[in-house]
Amino acid sequence: MKFNERLKYLRCAKIPSITQKDLANAIGVTQRKISFMETGTTEPSLSDIIALCNYFNVSADFLLGISNNKNHSE
């Protein structure tokens, strides 16, 4: 999966699932930016990647599609 697909997957798989607006508020960006990242219209900044990894508790390698392992240490 590409970054945009992983982001949408993580947001929708969260229990309970969250809206783009909820995620945007949680990490300090606009809903429009989340939408653009999920559709692949724009790429995330480094600070966006860090915030998303912290929010979803996943590794950057997982979020970026480098690894299928969600854990930070493995």
N, CA, C and O atoms as CSV, one atom per row, in Angstrom:
chain,resi,resn,atom,element,x,y,z
A,1,MET,N,N,0.834,-1.189,0.000
A,1,MET,CA,C,0.000,0.000,0.000
A,1,MET,C,C,0.878,1.250,0.000
A,1,MET,O,O,1.961,1.266,0.584
A,2,LYS,N,N,0.397,2.274,-0.652
A,2,LYS,CA,C,1.078,3.555,-0.665
A,2,LYS,C,C,0.695,4.347,0.587
A,2,LYS,O,O,-0.232,3.983,1.311
A,3,PHE,N,N,1.430,5.441,0.826
A,3,PHE,CA,C,1.164,6.281,1.995
A,3,PHE,C,C,-0.304,6.679,2.083
A,3,PHE,O,O,-0.927,6.509,3.131
A,4,ASN,N,N,-0.865,7.207,0.994
A,4,ASN,CA,C,-2.244,7.698,1.053
A,4,ASN,C,C,-3.227,6.582,1.417
A,4,ASN,O,O,-4.192,6.822,2.142
A,5,GLU,N,N,-2.991,5.381,0.925
A,5,GLU,CA,C,-3.865,4.247,1.244
A,5,GLU,C,C,-3.708,3.830,2.713
A,5,GLU,O,O,-4.685,3.487,3.378
A,6,ARG,N,N,-2.480,3.864,3.198
A,6,ARG,CA,C,-2.246,3.503,4.605
A,6,ARG,C,C,-2.889,4.503,5.544
A,6,ARG,O,O,-3.469,4.127,6.563
A,7,LEU,N,N,-2.786,5.782,5.198
A,7,LEU,CA,C,-3.385,6.814,6.035
A,7,LEU,C,C,-4.889,6.610,6.138
A,7,LEU,O,O,-5.444,6.634,7.237
A,8,LYS,N,N,-5.545,6.411,5.018
A,8,LYS,CA,C,-6.997,6.208,5.036
A,8,LYS,C,C,-7.345,4.926,5.784
A,8,LYS,O,O,-8.305,4.894,6.553
A,9,TYR,N,N,-6.563,3.867,5.558
A,9,TYR,CA,C,-6.795,2.603,6.263
A,9,TYR,C,C,-6.718,2.807,7.778
A,9,TYR,O,O,-7.600,2.364,8.514
A,10,LEU,N,N,-5.666,3.477,8.235
A,10,LEU,CA,C,-5.492,3.690,9.675
A,10,LEU,C,C,-6.629,4.518,10.257
A,10,LEU,O,O,-7.121,4.230,11.349
A,11,ARG,N,N,-7.041,5.538,9.532
A,11,ARG,CA,C,-8.119,6.405,10.030
A,11,ARG,C,C,-9.427,5.632,10.113
A,11,ARG,O,O,-10.143,5.734,11.109
A,12,CYS,N,N,-9.745,4.868,9.086
A,12,CYS,CA,C,-11.020,4.136,9.057
A,12,CYS,C,C,-11.018,2.909,9.963
A,12,CYS,O,O,-12.071,2.495,10.448
A,13,ALA,N,N,-9.836,2.322,10.195
A,13,ALA,CA,C,-9.737,1.117,11.021
A,13,ALA,C,C,-9.720,1.436,12.510
A,13,ALA,O,O,-9.906,0.547,13.342
A,14,LYS,N,N,-9.497,2.705,12.847
A,14,LYS,CA,C,-9.469,3.095,14.260
A,14,LYS,C,C,-10.844,2.820,14.862
A,14,LYS,O,O,-11.869,3.060,14.224
A,15,ILE,N,N,-10.856,2.320,16.080
A,15,ILE,CA,C,-12.129,1.998,16.744
A,15,ILE,C,C,-12.338,2.939,17.906
A,15,ILE,O,O,-11.536,2.928,18.840
A,16,PRO,N,N,-13.375,3.751,17.893
A,16,PRO,CA,C,-14.276,3.937,16.751
A,16,PRO,C,C,-13.562,4.712,15.653
A,16,PRO,O,O,-12.623,5.461,15.923
A,17,SER,N,N,-14.016,4.528,14.401
A,17,SER,CA,C,-13.378,5.232,13.288
A,17,SER,C,C,-13.534,6.737,13.475
A,17,SER,O,O,-14.465,7.203,14.131
A,18,ILE,N,N,-12.628,7.471,12.901
A,18,ILE,CA,C,-12.638,8.928,13.059
A,18,ILE,C,C,-12.786,9.589,11.694
A,18,ILE,O,O,-12.444,8.999,10.669
A,19,THR,N,N,-13.291,10.799,11.689
A,19,THR,CA,C,-13.435,11.548,10.454
A,19,THR,C,C,-12.118,12.224,10.106
A,19,THR,O,O,-11.206,12.308,10.928
A,20,GLN,N,N,-12.040,12.700,8.880
A,20,GLN,CA,C,-10.865,13.468,8.478
A,20,GLN,C,C,-10.724,14.697,9.365
A,20,GLN,O,O,-9.611,15.070,9.737
A,21,LYS,N,N,-11.831,15.321,9.703
A,21,LYS,CA,C,-11.793,16.512,10.544
A,21,LYS,C,C,-11.270,16.177,11.939
A,21,LYS,O,O,-10.468,16.927,12.495
A,22,ASP,N,N,-11.716,15.057,12.506
A,22,ASP,CA,C,-11.229,14.625,13.823
A,22,ASP,C,C,-9.716,14.415,13.795
A,22,ASP,O,O,-9.002,14.852,14.698
A,23,LEU,N,N,-9.240,13.744,12.755
A,23,LEU,CA,C,-7.806,13.493,12.634
A,23,LEU,C,C,-7.048,14.801,12.460
A,23,LEU,O,O,-6.002,15.011,13.075
A,24,ALA,N,N,-7.578,15.669,11.625
A,24,ALA,CA,C,-6.937,16.966,11.403
A,24,ALA,C,C,-6.802,17.742,12.702
A,24,ALA,O,O,-5.741,18.296,12.991
A,25,ASN,N,N,-7.867,17.784,13.481
A,25,ASN,CA,C,-7.828,18.482,14.766
A,25,ASN,C,C,-6.816,17.847,15.709
A,25,ASN,O,O,-6.125,18.551,16.446
A,26,ALA,N,N,-6.723,16.529,15.689
A,26,ALA,CA,C,-5.826,15.817,16.593
A,26,ALA,C,C,-4.360,16.087,16.289
A,26,ALA,O,O,-3.533,16.114,17.201
A,27,ILE,N,N,-4.028,16.288,15.010
A,27,ILE,CA,C,-2.614,16.482,14.670
A,27,ILE,C,C,-2.282,17.920,14.266
A,27,ILE,O,O,-1.136,18.230,13.942
A,28,GLY,N,N,-3.284,18.789,14.287
A,28,GLY,CA,C,-3.019,20.214,14.064
A,28,GLY,C,C,-2.908,20.654,12.619
A,28,GLY,O,O,-2.144,21.565,12.302
A,29,VAL,N,N,-3.669,20.009,11.734
A,29,VAL,CA,C,-3.718,20.438,10.332
A,29,VAL,C,C,-5.179,20.642,9.941
A,29,VAL,O,O,-6.077,20.462,10.764
A,30,THR,N,N,-5.410,21.013,8.704
A,30,THR,CA,C,-6.788,21.206,8.238
A,30,THR,C,C,-7.359,19.891,7.706
A,30,THR,O,O,-6.619,18.982,7.328
A,31,GLN,N,N,-8.672,19.814,7.685
A,31,GLN,CA,C,-9.343,18.648,7.108
A,31,GLN,C,C,-8.980,18.524,5.630
A,31,GLN,O,O,-8.836,17.419,5.107
A,32,ARG,N,N,-8.834,19.656,4.972
A,32,ARG,CA,C,-8.477,19.660,3.547
A,32,ARG,C,C,-7.114,19.000,3.326
A,32,ARG,O,O,-6.931,18.271,2.352
A,33,LYS,N,N,-6.166,19.250,4.218
A,33,LYS,CA,C,-4.844,18.634,4.084
A,33,LYS,C,C,-4.945,17.123,4.242
A,33,LYS,O,O,-4.308,16.379,3.497
A,34,ILE,N,N,-5.748,16.660,5.211
A,34,ILE,CA,C,-5.950,15.210,5.369
A,34,ILE,C,C,-6.559,14.632,4.107
A,34,ILE,O,O,-6.121,13.588,3.624
A,35,SER,N,N,-7.563,15.300,3.572
A,35,SER,CA,C,-8.202,14.845,2.340
A,35,SER,C,C,-7.197,14.761,1.200
A,35,SER,O,O,-7.161,13.766,0.476
A,36,PHE,N,N,-6.387,15.790,1.035
A,36,PHE,CA,C,-5.389,15.802,-0.031
A,36,PHE,C,C,-4.345,14.706,0.167
A,36,PHE,O,O,-3.896,14.098,-0.804
A,37,MET,N,N,-3.955,14.449,1.420
A,37,MET,CA,C,-2.989,13.379,1.685
A,37,MET,C,C,-3.611,12.021,1.376
A,37,MET,O,O,-2.936,11.147,0.831
A,38,GLU,N,N,-4.889,11.828,1.716
A,38,GLU,CA,C,-5.551,10.544,1.470
A,38,GLU,C,C,-5.788,10.279,-0.007
A,38,GLU,O,O,-5.820,9.119,-0.418
A,39,THR,N,N,-5.954,11.305,-0.808
A,39,THR,CA,C,-6.168,11.114,-2.246
A,39,THR,C,C,-4.861,11.131,-3.024
A,39,THR,O,O,-4.852,10.865,-4.226
A,40,GLY,N,N,-3.757,11.440,-2.351
A,40,GLY,CA,C,-2.467,11.484,-3.021
A,40,GLY,C,C,-2.214,12.788,-3.751
A,40,GLY,O,O,-1.265,12.897,-4.526
A,41,THR,N,N,-3.061,13.778,-3.507
A,41,THR,CA,C,-2.901,15.089,-4.140
A,41,THR,C,C,-1.679,15.816,-3.609
A,41,THR,O,O,-1.016,16.550,-4.342
A,42,THR,N,N,-1.382,15.610,-2.328
A,42,THR,CA,C,-0.217,16.247,-1.710
A,42,THR,C,C,0.508,15.232,-0.838
A,42,THR,O,O,-0.074,14.253,-0.371
A,43,GLU,N,N,1.771,15.489,-0.638
A,43,GLU,CA,C,2.602,14.633,0.216
A,43,GLU,C,C,2.667,15.249,1.615
A,43,GLU,O,O,2.577,16.468,1.762
A,44,PRO,N,N,2.822,14.417,2.633
A,44,PRO,CA,C,2.917,14.936,3.995
A,44,PRO,C,C,4.271,15.574,4.252
A,44,PRO,O,O,5.276,15.190,3.654
A,45,SER,N,N,4.285,16.538,5.134
A,45,SER,CA,C,5.561,17.111,5.581
A,45,SER,C,C,6.154,16.167,6.625
A,45,SER,O,O,5.485,15.246,7.095
A,46,LEU,N,N,7.400,16.402,6.976
A,46,LEU,CA,C,8.033,15.592,8.014
A,46,LEU,C,C,7.270,15.708,9.328
A,46,LEU,O,O,7.081,14.712,10.027
A,47,SER,N,N,6.830,16.919,9.668
A,47,SER,CA,C,6.081,17.091,10.916
A,47,SER,C,C,4.735,16.372,10.850
A,47,SER,O,O,4.253,15.883,11.872
A,48,ASP,N,N,4.115,16.298,9.661
A,48,ASP,CA,C,2.868,15.546,9.505
A,48,ASP,C,C,3.109,14.056,9.748
A,48,ASP,O,O,2.323,13.396,10.428
A,49,ILE,N,N,4.189,13.539,9.194
A,49,ILE,CA,C,4.516,12.115,9.356
A,49,ILE,C,C,4.735,11.791,10.828
A,49,ILE,O,O,4.221,10.794,11.334
A,50,ILE,N,N,5.497,12.632,11.508
A,50,ILE,CA,C,5.752,12.407,12.933
A,50,ILE,C,C,4.454,12.438,13.719
A,50,ILE,O,O,4.222,11.572,14.563
A,51,ALA,N,N,3.602,13.425,13.455
A,51,ALA,CA,C,2.332,13.540,14.175
A,51,ALA,C,C,1.433,12.342,13.903
A,51,ALA,O,O,0.796,11.827,14.821
A,52,LEU,N,N,1.376,11.897,12.659
A,52,LEU,CA,C,0.537,10.743,12.309
A,52,LEU,C,C,1.061,9.460,12.960
A,52,LEU,O,O,0.281,8.656,13.471
A,53,CYS,N,N,2.373,9.274,12.941
A,53,CYS,CA,C,2.959,8.087,13.585
A,53,CYS,C,C,2.657,8.079,15.077
A,53,CYS,O,O,2.307,7.042,15.639
A,54,ASN,N,N,2.792,9.220,15.707
A,54,ASN,CA,C,2.494,9.305,17.140
A,54,ASN,C,C,1.011,9.077,17.413
A,54,ASN,O,O,0.653,8.379,18.362
A,55,TYR,N,N,0.163,9.656,16.595
A,55,TYR,CA,C,-1.285,9.520,16.806
A,55,TYR,C,C,-1.734,8.065,16.654
A,55,TYR,O,O,-2.476,7.548,17.489
A,56,PHE,N,N,-1.279,7.412,15.583
A,56,PHE,CA,C,-1.712,6.034,15.318
A,56,PHE,C,C,-0.807,4.989,15.977
A,56,PHE,O,O,-1.084,3.791,15.911
A,57,ASN,N,N,0.282,5.452,16.617
A,57,ASN,CA,C,1.239,4.553,17.262
A,57,ASN,C,C,1.780,3.502,16.291
A,57,ASN,O,O,1.780,2.304,16.571
A,58,VAL,N,N,2.239,3.994,15.145
A,58,VAL,CA,C,2.852,3.125,14.136
A,58,VAL,C,C,4.220,3.700,13.767
A,58,VAL,O,O,4.517,4.862,14.045
A,59,SER,N,N,5.036,2.870,13.140
A,59,SER,CA,C,6.350,3.337,12.691
A,59,SER,C,C,6.205,4.139,11.401
A,59,SER,O,O,5.237,3.975,10.658
A,60,ALA,N,N,7.172,4.999,11.153
A,60,ALA,CA,C,7.191,5.754,9.902
A,60,ALA,C,C,7.363,4.795,8.718
A,60,ALA,O,O,6.801,5.020,7.646
A,61,ASP,N,N,8.138,3.735,8.916
A,61,ASP,CA,C,8.312,2.744,7.847
A,61,ASP,C,C,6.962,2.149,7.446
A,61,ASP,O,O,6.701,1.966,6.257
A,62,PHE,N,N,6.111,1.848,8.408
A,62,PHE,CA,C,4.787,1.315,8.092
A,62,PHE,C,C,3.958,2.362,7.365
A,62,PHE,O,O,3.378,2.081,6.316
A,63,LEU,N,N,3.901,3.563,7.917
A,63,LEU,CA,C,3.076,4.620,7.338
A,63,LEU,C,C,3.498,4.939,5.904
A,63,LEU,O,O,2.653,5.212,5.052
A,64,LEU,N,N,4.804,4.904,5.638
A,64,LEU,CA,C,5.315,5.234,4.313
A,64,LEU,C,C,5.313,4.053,3.348
A,64,LEU,O,O,5.671,4.212,2.181
A,65,GLY,N,N,4.915,2.880,3.815
A,65,GLY,CA,C,4.837,1.722,2.942
A,65,GLY,C,C,6.143,0.988,2.757
A,65,GLY,O,O,6.266,0.163,1.852
A,66,ILE,N,N,7.133,1.276,3.606
A,66,ILE,CA,C,8.430,0.607,3.526
A,66,ILE,C,C,8.363,-0.775,4.163
A,66,ILE,O,O,9.029,-1.711,3.721
A,67,SER,N,N,7.547,-0.887,5.210
A,67,SER,CA,C,7.408,-2.142,5.946
A,67,SER,C,C,5.928,-2.407,6.213
A,67,SER,O,O,5.115,-1.484,6.269
A,68,ASN,N,N,5.604,-3.672,6.374
A,68,ASN,CA,C,4.230,-4.030,6.750
A,68,ASN,C,C,4.092,-4.210,8.255
A,68,ASN,O,O,3.016,-4.559,8.743
A,69,ASN,N,N,5.174,-3.975,8.995
A,69,ASN,CA,C,5.172,-4.115,10.446
A,69,ASN,C,C,4.821,-2.775,11.061
A,69,ASN,O,O,5.522,-1.787,10.844
A,70,LYS,N,N,3.739,-2.735,11.830
A,70,LYS,CA,C,3.285,-1.495,12.447
A,70,LYS,C,C,4.149,-1.053,13.631
A,70,LYS,O,O,4.171,0.127,13.982
A,71,ASN,N,N,4.862,-2.004,14.244
A,71,ASN,CA,C,5.615,-1.707,15.459
A,71,ASN,C,C,6.839,-0.864,15.193
A,71,ASN,O,O,7.448,-0.936,14.125
A,72,HIS,N,N,7.188,-0.064,16.183
A,72,HIS,CA,C,8.357,0.798,16.085
A,72,HIS,C,C,9.656,0.030,16.201
A,72,HIS,O,O,10.624,0.378,15.525
A,73,SER,N,N,9.717,-0.989,17.020
A,73,SER,CA,C,10.996,-1.593,17.376
A,73,SER,C,C,11.380,-2.815,16.549
A,73,SER,O,O,12.509,-3.292,16.667
A,74,GLU,N,N,10.518,-3.315,15.753
A,74,GLU,CA,C,10.842,-4.567,15.053
A,74,GLU,C,C,11.170,-4.320,13.601
A,74,GLU,O,O,11.464,-5.262,12.865
